[in-house]
């Protein structure tokens, strides 16, 4: 018989409680793209902000786009709630669908409406949205009174197949006036392939397949190749015996290229019997013929488990930063927009304005791009941008500044929003336009790079890539050859002479730059270039880091290093648009209470109730009679309730087990009535 000891049971309970408490305080290290997504969520920007493949629909554009008589588009629209867990799990699938059919954008629109956004409340009511997420399909030329056809959610591939079938139905019915070549070619004469076909079309690709497969491969291939204006795709079923006799082989599925000038047929010898295999063969053939193939490269869509606790932390961080902004006390907050603004100015202005870059200047540029590529906290698109730019420049011995700008812009435009967008400085914003800004941003950029290298020290050692001066050498090269302030450049070069012997590891690299920056602050304190509202002082201040100085006011380097590592690795993706706060334009400070802050309205409480049997969310700002619980509070209550039930159950088990082990009765006890 197995006995459950009381002590062991108590241990289980203690472990469970410890786990629950630990879980509620967990800290996650988030990738830049994940940080940005959480930022968008808590700022009310939706799940698809800046995701070019999905159109954000609002009352201002919904009818103009979805019911347009000119665009000839079928629309698939997701109605979602940004605080809905199912919506977060579905978002990567919807994004994958949008990315996969982005080349169909002339005939298919993919849109999304965030019903949690106040501006969309009436829109979601008008379209009778009762659950999240809800998908609705709007056929071509739907009347503006049509509320949409409920559409089945599924995998990206399943939904794509449904779209193809809907487009085929519209083609067969003749309802859509645009010919997408989704009907099979049933003629036996190849000359009829060119009937009513625009003269610019030089090639027709015949996708041969068995009609019994139940799915038209050719239709999907035709849609994938819509951006190619010099070619068209037609489906041929094996039941078309007359045409099949004229083709080189009868293998299915297969694809053939027919040249318009002479009806010459090429067998492209399909290797992979799939839509991708067919499209790849067609693209390969067209490129050999010098035909432009502007097909979008399919990019991967990230997937992650949305954590409402992290979202709440981000929300609290936003509010804390707003309070610091009111007090003009942002010296210990690092903003991604400041880092990106400094990066953009350095690439497109300081480097781009050089007449010719060669020799030592070119070597300095290469070192600068290398450390940016390795350590700049970009998301995937930004990393691709910097990686492509670095690889291009590494293969050159010289380049003109204007050409560098053109190449950088080309790589930037070829990626999906590598930068947050055109935004003003936040942490580095001066009281007037000529104060702070880029110099502050450049200091911040290089501090961040030294810290990022410091954090990755173990990885660099494992790769036998130990070079603690790597970032500092890149900084010296940049300041020497590209920084616009000649006096500043010369002073920094003189300070750099002290680096030898003082920087032998990555900790010393971080601390050397910190000491140098404080030396500059001391030299320029009271200078005419000093911002009167942001005085140059020794950093960090006692308010920012009370443990960074001892009782005698001397620096405690170990604590300073910890502070710098923490500060420059905790990067905020907040922008002015997220704060929803007017950008400061003058030196006048206006005190605003949280209640008066327009940003605080984003941190609205949501009352959860049931209306007509459906779960609804209502703004609580005007409903004073309801309890002030938001979705996070409710989630926490549910978690605590569940944990309490488990603990009570284990306690009950403990007493049941103890009660079950009673002393065995003996005859002596029975005789004396002790049983």
BALUMTOR-604615 format. One record per residue (C-alpha): residue number from 1; z, x negated, y; chain; residue in one letter. Coordinates in steps of 0.25 Angstrom, whole numbers. Each point is the difference from the previous one (the first is absolute). Layout:
BEGIN
seq,pz,px,py,mol,type
NUM,Z,X,Y,A,a .
...
//
This chain:
BEGIN
seq,pz,px,py,mol,type
1,0,0,0,A,x .
2,-4,-5,14,A,x .
3,11,1,10,A,x .
4,-3,0,15,A,x .
5,11,-7,6,A,x .
6,6,5,13,A,x .
7,-1,-14,7,A,x .
8,-15,-1,-4,A,x .
9,-3,14,6,A,x .
10,7,-4,13,A,x .
11,-9,-12,0,A,x .
12,-12,9,-1,A,x .
13,5,9,11,A,x .
14,3,-12,9,A,x .
15,-14,-6,-3,A,x .
16,-7,13,3,A,x .
17,7,1,13,A,x .
18,-3,-14,4,A,x .
19,-14,2,-3,A,x .
20,-1,12,8,A,x .
21,6,-6,12,A,x .
22,-8,-13,-2,A,x .
23,-13,9,-1,A,x .
24,3,7,13,A,x .
25,1,-13,8,A,x .
26,-12,-8,-7,A,x .
27,-9,-8,9,A,x .
28,-14,-1,-3,A,x .
29,-10,-11,4,A,x .
30,-12,7,4,A,x .
31,-14,-5,1,A,x .
32,-7,1,14,A,x .
33,-9,12,-4,A,x .
34,12,7,-6,A,x .
35,9,-2,13,A,x .
36,-12,6,8,A,x .
37,-1,12,-9,A,x .
38,15,3,2,A,x .
39,-1,-2,15,A,x .
40,-12,10,0,A,x .
41,8,10,-8,A,x .
42,13,0,9,A,x .
43,-8,-1,13,A,x .
44,-8,13,-4,A,x .
45,-13,-7,-2,A,x .
46,-3,6,-14,A,x .
47,-3,-7,-13,A,x .
48,-14,-3,4,A,x .
49,1,-6,13,A,x .
50,-11,-10,3,A,x .
51,-6,2,-14,A,x .
52,-15,1,4,A,x .
53,-4,7,-12,A,x .
54,8,12,2,A,x .
55,-1,9,13,A,x .
56,13,4,7,A,x .
57,-2,15,3,A,x .
58,7,7,11,A,x .
59,-2,14,7,A,x .
60,-8,-8,10,A,x .
61,-11,-4,-10,A,x .
62,2,8,-13,A,x .
63,-11,11,3,A,x .
64,-9,-9,7,A,x .
65,-1,-9,-12,A,x .
66,2,9,-12,A,x .
67,-8,11,5,A,x .
68,-11,-8,6,A,x .
69,-14,6,-1,A,x .
70,-7,-14,3,A,x .
71,7,-9,-9,A,x .
72,-4,6,-13,A,x .
73,13,-4,-7,A,x .
74,9,5,-11,A,x .
75,15,-3,4,A,x .
76,12,-2,-9,A,x .
77,13,1,8,A,x .
78,14,-3,-4,A,x .
79,11,7,6,A,x .
80,13,-8,-2,A,x .
81,14,-2,5,A,x .
82,4,-14,4,A,x .
83,14,2,-6,A,x .
84,-5,5,-13,A,x .
85,2,-9,-12,A,x .
86,-12,6,-8,A,x .
87,-9,-2,13,A,x .
88,4,-15,-1,A,x .
89,-3,-1,-14,A,x .
90,-14,7,2,A,x .
91,-4,-9,12,A,x .
92,-5,-12,-8,A,x .
93,-8,9,-8,A,x .
94,-6,7,12,A,x .
95,-3,-13,6,A,x .
96,-7,-5,-12,A,x .
97,-9,12,0,A,x .
98,-3,-2,15,A,x .
99,-3,-15,-2,A,x .
100,-8,3,-12,A,x .
101,-9,10,7,A,x .
102,0,-6,14,A,x .
103,-15,-3,-2,A,x .
104,-2,15,-1,A,x .
105,6,3,14,A,x .
106,-13,6,5,A,x .
107,1,11,-10,A,x .
108,15,0,-3,A,x .
109,12,0,9,A,x .
110,14,-3,-5,A,x .
111,11,4,10,A,x .
112,15,2,0,A,x .
113,10,9,8,A,x .
114,14,-4,1,A,x .
115,8,13,1,A,x .
116,13,-7,3,A,x .
117,-6,-3,14,A,x .
118,4,10,10,A,x .
119,-14,0,6,A,x .
120,-6,5,-13,A,x .
121,10,11,-3,A,x .
122,-9,11,5,A,x .
123,-12,-6,-8,A,x .
124,8,0,-13,A,x .
125,4,14,2,A,x .
126,-14,5,3,A,x .
127,-5,-6,-13,A,x .
128,11,6,-8,A,x .
129,6,-13,-5,A,x .
130,11,4,-10,A,x .
131,2,-13,-8,A,x .
132,-1,-15,2,A,x .
133,-10,-7,-2,A,x .
134,-10,11,0,A,x .
135,-15,-4,-1,A,x .
136,-11,9,6,A,x .
137,-15,-1,-1,A,x .
138,-9,5,11,A,x .
139,-15,1,-5,A,x .
140,-12,-3,10,A,x .
141,-1,9,11,A,x .
142,13,8,-3,A,x .
143,3,11,11,A,x .
144,12,-3,8,A,x .
145,7,12,-5,A,x .
146,0,-6,-14,A,x .
147,14,-6,-4,A,x .
148,-5,-9,-10,A,x .
149,-1,0,-15,A,x .
150,12,-5,-8,A,x .
151,-4,-13,-7,A,x .
152,6,-6,-12,A,x .
153,7,-13,1,A,x .
154,-2,-11,-10,A,x .
155,-4,-14,-2,A,x .
156,-9,-6,11,A,x .
157,-11,-1,-11,A,x .
158,2,15,-4,A,x .
159,-1,4,15,A,x .
160,-12,-8,2,A,x .
161,-7,7,-11,A,x .
162,4,14,5,A,x .
163,-6,-4,14,A,x .
164,-13,-4,-7,A,x .
165,-1,13,-7,A,x .
166,2,8,12,A,x .
167,-11,-8,8,A,x .
168,-9,3,-12,A,x .
169,3,14,1,A,x .
170,-3,0,15,A,x .
171,-13,-7,-3,A,x .
172,-4,10,-11,A,x .
173,3,12,8,A,x .
174,-8,-5,12,A,x .
175,12,2,9,A,x .
176,1,-14,5,A,x .
177,-13,-4,8,A,x .
178,1,-14,-2,A,x .
179,-7,-6,-13,A,x .
180,9,-9,-7,A,x .
181,-9,-2,-12,A,x .
182,11,6,-9,A,x .
183,-10,9,-8,A,x .
184,-7,-7,-12,A,x .
185,-14,-4,1,A,x .
186,-7,9,-10,A,x .
187,-15,-5,3,A,x .
188,-8,-9,-9,A,x .
189,-8,-6,11,A,x .
190,6,-12,7,A,x .
191,-8,3,13,A,x .
192,8,13,2,A,x .
193,12,-9,2,A,x .
194,-5,-3,14,A,x .
195,-2,15,4,A,x .
196,6,3,14,A,x .
197,8,-14,-1,A,x .
198,1,-7,14,A,x .
199,-10,-12,1,A,x .
200,11,-10,1,A,x .
201,5,2,-14,A,x .
202,-7,-11,-8,A,x .
203,7,2,-14,A,x .
204,5,11,-9,A,x .
205,10,-3,-11,A,x .
206,-1,9,-12,A,x .
207,13,2,-7,A,x .
208,-3,4,-14,A,x .
209,10,7,-8,A,x .
210,3,11,-11,A,x .
211,1,13,6,A,x .
212,11,4,-11,A,x .
213,10,-10,6,A,x .
214,4,11,10,A,x .
215,1,-9,12,A,x .
216,-11,-5,9,A,x .
217,2,-15,2,A,x .
218,-13,0,9,A,x .
219,7,9,10,A,x .
220,12,-9,2,A,x .
221,-9,-12,1,A,x .
222,-9,7,10,A,x .
223,13,3,8,A,x .
224,5,-14,-1,A,x .
225,-14,-5,5,A,x .
226,-1,9,12,A,x .
227,2,-11,10,A,x .
228,-13,-7,-5,A,x .
229,-11,6,8,A,x .
230,-11,-7,-7,A,x .
231,2,6,-14,A,x .
232,3,13,-7,A,x .
233,6,3,-13,A,x .
234,-5,11,-10,A,x .
235,6,5,-13,A,x .
236,-9,1,-12,A,x .
237,4,7,-13,A,x .
238,-5,-4,-13,A,x .
239,-5,14,-2,A,x .
240,-11,-3,10,A,x .
241,-9,-5,-11,A,x .
242,-13,-2,8,A,x .
243,7,-10,10,A,x .
244,8,-7,-11,A,x .
245,-14,-4,-7,A,x .
246,-3,-8,13,A,x .
247,12,-8,0,A,x .
248,2,-13,-7,A,x .
249,11,4,-9,A,x .
250,8,12,-4,A,x .
251,14,-6,0,A,x .
252,10,9,7,A,x .
253,7,-1,9,A,x .
254,-9,-10,8,A,x .
255,-6,-2,14,A,x .
256,-14,-3,4,A,x .
257,-6,-4,14,A,x .
258,-13,6,5,A,x .
259,-7,-7,11,A,x .
260,-7,10,10,A,x .
261,-12,-9,3,A,x .
262,-5,0,-15,A,x .
263,10,8,-8,A,x .
264,3,-12,-8,A,x .
265,12,2,-9,A,x .
266,11,-11,-2,A,x .
267,10,2,-11,A,x .
268,13,-5,6,A,x .
269,6,-2,-14,A,x .
270,13,7,2,A,x .
271,12,-8,-6,A,x .
272,12,9,3,A,x .
273,-3,15,-2,A,x .
274,8,5,12,A,x .
275,-2,4,14,A,x .
276,5,-14,5,A,x .
277,-9,-7,-10,A,x .
278,-12,8,5,A,x .
279,3,-2,15,A,x .
280,3,-15,-3,A,x .
281,-14,-1,-6,A,x .
282,-7,7,11,A,x .
283,7,-8,11,A,x .
284,-4,-13,-7,A,x .
285,-14,5,-1,A,x .
286,-1,4,15,A,x .
287,6,-13,5,A,x .
288,-11,-8,-8,A,x .
289,-10,8,8,A,x .
290,6,-3,13,A,x .
291,5,15,2,A,x .
292,13,2,9,A,x .
293,11,6,-9,A,x .
294,11,4,10,A,x .
295,10,5,-12,A,x .
296,15,-1,3,A,x .
297,8,-9,-9,A,x .
298,10,8,-7,A,x .
299,14,-5,4,A,x .
300,12,2,-8,A,x .
301,11,10,4,A,x .
302,14,-4,-1,A,x .
303,10,9,-7,A,x .
304,15,0,2,A,x .
305,12,9,-2,A,x .
306,5,6,13,A,x .
307,15,-2,2,A,x .
308,6,10,10,A,x .
309,12,-9,1,A,x .
310,-9,-11,6,A,x .
311,-7,10,9,A,x .
312,13,4,5,A,x .
313,4,-15,3,A,x .
314,-14,-2,7,A,x .
315,4,13,8,A,x .
316,13,-6,4,A,x .
317,-6,-13,4,A,x .
318,-10,8,9,A,x .
319,12,6,7,A,x .
320,7,-13,1,A,x .
321,-12,-7,6,A,x .
322,-2,12,10,A,x .
323,14,-2,5,A,x .
324,-2,-15,1,A,x .
325,-13,3,8,A,x .
326,8,9,10,A,x .
327,10,-12,2,A,x .
328,-12,-10,1,A,x .
329,7,-8,-11,A,x .
330,-11,-3,-11,A,x .
331,2,-15,0,A,x .
332,4,0,-15,A,x .
333,-11,10,-5,A,x .
334,-13,-5,-5,A,x .
335,-12,9,2,A,x .
336,-13,-1,-9,A,x .
337,-8,5,12,A,x .
338,5,-12,8,A,x .
339,-4,-9,-11,A,x .
340,-13,6,-1,A,x .
341,-3,0,15,A,x .
342,4,-15,1,A,x .
343,-10,-2,-12,A,x .
344,-11,7,6,A,x .
345,1,-6,13,A,x .
346,0,-14,-6,A,x .
347,-12,3,-8,A,x .
348,-9,7,9,A,x .
349,5,-6,14,A,x .
350,5,-14,-2,A,x .
351,-8,-4,-11,A,x .
352,-12,8,3,A,x .
353,-1,-5,14,A,x .
354,-1,-14,-4,A,x .
355,-15,-5,2,A,x .
356,0,-9,-12,A,x .
357,10,-2,-11,A,x .
358,-2,-13,-8,A,x .
359,8,-13,-4,A,x .
360,15,1,1,A,x .
361,-1,14,7,A,x .
362,-8,5,-13,A,x .
363,11,-6,-9,A,x .
364,11,7,9,A,x .
365,-7,13,-2,A,x .
366,-1,-2,-15,A,x .
367,15,-3,-1,A,x .
368,3,12,9,A,x .
369,-9,10,-9,A,x .
370,7,-6,-13,A,x .
371,14,3,4,A,x .
372,-4,14,6,A,x .
373,-7,3,-14,A,x .
374,12,-4,-7,A,x .
375,12,5,8,A,x .
376,-5,11,9,A,x .
377,6,14,-4,A,x .
378,-13,8,-1,A,x .
379,-2,11,-10,A,x .
380,-12,-2,-10,A,x .
381,-11,3,10,A,x .
382,6,-10,10,A,x .
383,1,-10,-11,A,x .
384,-14,1,-3,A,x .
385,-4,-1,14,A,x .
386,7,-13,2,A,x .
387,-4,-6,-14,A,x .
388,-15,3,3,A,x .
389,1,-7,14,A,x .
390,8,-12,-5,A,x .
391,-10,-2,-12,A,x .
392,-12,1,10,A,x .
393,6,-10,10,A,x .
394,4,-10,-11,A,x .
395,-14,-2,-3,A,x .
396,-4,-4,14,A,x .
397,1,-13,7,A,x .
398,-2,7,14,A,x .
399,-2,13,7,A,x .
400,-2,6,14,A,x .
401,12,9,5,A,x .
402,-9,12,2,A,x .
403,-6,-1,-14,A,x .
404,15,-1,-6,A,x .
405,2,13,8,A,x .
406,-12,6,-6,A,x .
407,4,-4,-15,A,x .
408,14,4,2,A,x .
409,-4,14,5,A,x .
410,-10,1,-11,A,x .
411,11,-2,-11,A,x .
412,9,9,8,A,x .
413,-10,11,0,A,x .
414,-3,-1,-15,A,x .
415,14,3,-4,A,x .
416,8,13,2,A,x .
417,9,-1,12,A,x .
418,6,-14,-2,A,x .
419,8,2,14,A,x .
420,9,11,3,A,x .
421,-9,4,12,A,x .
422,-1,-3,15,A,x .
423,15,0,4,A,x .
424,8,-6,11,A,x .
425,11,-10,-2,A,x .
426,14,6,-4,A,x .
427,10,-11,-2,A,x .
428,-8,-10,9,A,x .
429,-3,10,11,A,x .
430,3,-5,14,A,x .
431,5,8,11,A,x .
432,-13,-3,7,A,x .
433,-14,-3,-6,A,x .
434,1,-15,3,A,x .
435,13,-3,-7,A,x .
436,3,-3,-14,A,x .
437,-11,6,-9,A,x .
438,-9,-10,-7,A,x .
439,9,-12,1,A,x .
440,12,8,-5,A,x .
441,-9,5,-11,A,x .
442,-5,-14,-4,A,x .
443,14,-5,-1,A,x .
444,4,12,-9,A,x .
445,-13,-2,-8,A,x .
446,4,-15,-4,A,x .
447,15,3,-2,A,x .
448,-4,11,-10,A,x .
449,-10,-10,-7,A,x .
450,11,-11,-1,A,x .
451,9,11,-6,A,x .
452,-10,5,-10,A,x .
453,-3,-14,-5,A,x .
454,15,-2,-1,A,x .
455,2,13,-8,A,x .
456,-12,-4,-10,A,x .
457,6,-15,-1,A,x .
458,3,2,-15,A,x .
459,-15,5,-3,A,x .
460,-5,-11,8,A,x .
461,8,-10,-7,A,x .
462,-5,6,-14,A,x .
463,-14,-2,5,A,x .
464,2,-15,4,A,x .
465,-3,5,14,A,x .
466,12,-6,7,A,x .
467,-3,-2,15,A,x .
468,11,5,9,A,x .
469,-7,-4,12,A,x .
470,-13,8,-3,A,x .
471,3,11,10,A,x .
472,5,-9,11,A,x .
473,-12,-10,-2,A,x .
474,-9,12,2,A,x .
475,8,5,12,A,x .
476,-1,-14,6,A,x .
477,-15,0,-2,A,x .
478,-2,14,6,A,x .
479,9,-3,12,A,x .
480,-7,-13,2,A,x .
481,-15,5,-1,A,x .
482,0,15,3,A,x .
483,12,4,8,A,x .
484,-4,4,14,A,x .
485,12,-6,8,A,x .
486,-2,-15,1,A,x .
487,14,-3,5,A,x .
488,6,8,-11,A,x .
489,-9,-7,-10,A,x .
490,4,-14,5,A,x .
491,15,3,0,A,x .
492,-1,6,-14,A,x .
493,-7,-13,-5,A,x .
494,10,-9,6,A,x .
495,11,9,-8,A,x .
496,-8,-2,-13,A,x .
497,2,-14,0,A,x .
498,15,2,-4,A,x .
499,-5,7,-13,A,x .
500,-2,-12,-8,A,x .
501,13,-3,-8,A,x .
502,6,14,5,A,x .
503,-8,9,-9,A,x .
504,0,-4,-15,A,x .
505,2,14,-6,A,x .
506,-3,15,3,A,x .
507,14,3,6,A,x .
508,-2,-12,10,A,x .
509,-14,6,4,A,x .
510,6,13,4,A,x .
511,12,-6,7,A,x .
512,-9,-11,8,A,x .
513,-9,11,6,A,x .
514,13,8,3,A,x .
515,6,-12,8,A,x .
516,-14,-3,6,A,x .
517,-1,14,5,A,x .
518,14,0,6,A,x .
519,-3,-13,7,A,x .
520,-12,7,6,A,x .
521,9,12,5,A,x .
522,10,-10,6,A,x .
523,-11,-7,7,A,x .
524,-7,12,6,A,x .
525,13,8,3,A,x .
526,-1,5,14,A,x .
527,-14,-5,1,A,x .
528,-10,9,8,A,x .
529,-7,4,-13,A,x .
530,13,6,-6,A,x .
531,0,15,-1,A,x .
532,12,5,9,A,x .
533,3,11,-11,A,x .
534,-1,-10,-12,A,x .
535,8,-12,4,A,x .
536,-3,-13,-8,A,x .
537,13,-3,-8,A,x .
538,5,-7,-12,A,x .
539,-3,8,-12,A,x .
540,6,6,-8,A,x .
541,10,6,10,A,x .
542,14,3,-5,A,x .
543,-4,15,0,A,x .
544,-11,-2,-9,A,x .
545,7,-10,-9,A,x .
546,15,-1,2,A,x .
547,2,-10,-12,A,x .
548,-11,-10,5,A,x .
549,10,-7,9,A,x .
550,14,-5,-4,A,x .
551,12,1,9,A,x .
552,-4,-11,8,A,x .
553,-14,6,3,A,x .
554,-7,-10,-9,A,x .
555,-11,4,-8,A,x .
556,2,3,-15,A,x .
557,-13,-4,-6,A,x .
558,2,7,-13,A,x .
559,2,13,7,A,x .
560,-11,-2,10,A,x .
561,-10,-2,-12,A,x .
562,5,12,-7,A,x .
563,-2,8,13,A,x .
564,-14,-5,2,A,x .
565,-4,2,-14,A,x .
566,5,15,1,A,x .
567,-6,2,13,A,x .
568,-14,-5,-2,A,x .
569,-1,6,-14,A,x .
570,4,14,4,A,x .
571,-13,4,8,A,x .
572,-1,14,6,A,x .
573,-13,7,-1,A,x .
574,4,9,12,A,x .
575,-11,2,11,A,x .
576,2,8,13,A,x .
577,-7,12,-6,A,x .
578,11,0,-11,A,x .
579,11,0,11,A,x .
580,-7,11,7,A,x .
581,6,-6,13,A,x .
582,-7,-4,13,A,x .
583,-3,-15,1,A,x .
584,9,-6,11,A,x .
585,-9,-2,12,A,x .
586,10,-5,10,A,x .
587,14,-7,2,A,x .
588,7,14,2,A,x .
589,9,3,-12,A,x .
590,2,15,-3,A,x .
591,11,4,-9,A,x .
592,-4,10,-11,A,x .
593,9,7,-9,A,x .
594,-4,2,-15,A,x .
595,-2,15,3,A,x .
596,-9,-3,11,A,x .
597,-9,-10,-8,A,x .
598,-13,5,-4,A,x .
599,1,-9,-12,A,x .
600,13,6,-5,A,x .
601,-8,13,-2,A,x .
602,-7,-7,-11,A,x .
603,13,-1,-7,A,x .
604,1,15,-2,A,x .
605,9,6,-10,A,x .
606,-7,9,-9,A,x .
607,6,13,-6,A,x .
608,-4,3,-14,A,x .
609,0,14,-4,A,x .
610,-8,10,-8,A,x .
611,-9,10,7,A,x .
612,-8,10,-9,A,x .
613,3,-8,-12,A,x .
614,-6,-13,5,A,x .
615,7,-13,5,A,x .
616,-1,-1,15,A,x .
617,4,-11,10,A,x .
618,3,5,14,A,x .
619,4,-8,12,A,x .
620,14,1,3,A,x .
621,1,-3,14,A,x .
622,0,15,4,A,x .
623,8,5,-11,A,x .
624,15,-3,3,A,x .
625,5,9,-10,A,x .
626,-5,-8,-12,A,x .
627,8,-12,-6,A,x .
628,-5,-13,6,A,x .
629,-5,-6,-14,A,x .
630,-13,-7,-1,A,x .
631,-8,-3,-12,A,x .
632,7,-14,-2,A,x .
633,14,7,1,A,x .
634,-5,10,-11,A,x .
635,-6,-11,-9,A,x .
636,14,-7,1,A,x .
637,7,12,-3,A,x .
638,-8,3,-12,A,x .
639,2,-15,-5,A,x .
640,15,1,2,A,x .
641,1,14,-7,A,x .
642,-8,-6,-12,A,x .
643,9,-12,0,A,x .
644,13,8,1,A,x .
645,-5,9,-12,A,x .
646,-2,-13,-8,A,x .
647,14,-5,3,A,x .
648,7,13,-2,A,x .
649,-7,1,-14,A,x .
650,4,-14,-4,A,x .
651,15,3,5,A,x .
652,0,12,-9,A,x .
653,-6,-8,-12,A,x .
654,12,-9,2,A,x .
655,10,10,-1,A,x .
656,-6,7,-11,A,x .
657,-1,-13,-8,A,x .
658,15,-3,3,A,x .
659,4,14,-4,A,x .
660,-8,-1,-13,A,x .
661,9,-12,-5,A,x .
662,13,7,-3,A,x .
663,10,-5,-10,A,x .
664,-2,4,-14,A,x .
665,11,10,-5,A,x .
666,10,-5,-11,A,x .
667,8,9,-9,A,x .
668,13,-5,7,A,x .
669,-6,5,13,A,x .
670,-4,13,-6,A,x .
671,14,2,-6,A,x .
672,7,-2,13,A,x .
673,-10,9,8,A,x .
674,-6,-12,8,A,x .
675,-14,4,-2,A,x .
//
